[in-house]
Amino acid sequence: MGTINYSTYVVGYEFLIIKWASLAGGDDGQPYKIAKYADVSIHVKGTFNGRTLTIQGDNDVVGTPTWATLNNPQGDALTFATEAIKQLLENVGMIRPIVNAGEGASLDVYMKITY
């Protein structure tokens, strides 16, 4: 259980990829300040082994975050139990992935942000 740092990849002038690599059960991702971007999709892939990855957000970027589960445009929680790509509904101040506790997961999260 730990906090996994993200990597940033600029793809031309079109978009940005934020990647959290190899999240295991109980891990969370280093929060990414995202407020200036409105078009965001998230792709999760890897070995789930019964784990669920949740995308959380918060607007308290200057205090202590109180993380809440974010949603897709259909109003469904942004949770992943299998590989999928989902769109983000909310425009929050910061965002992070988190995996529920347990053994055997190794998940990569790719967040695409369009400028």
Secondary structure, DSSP 8 states (H G I E B T S, - for coil): --EE-EEEEEETTTEEEEEEEEE-TT-EE--EE-TT--EEEEEEEEE-TT--EEEEEES-SSS----EE-B-TTS-B-EESSSEEEE-----SEEEEEE-S-SS-EEEEEEEEE-
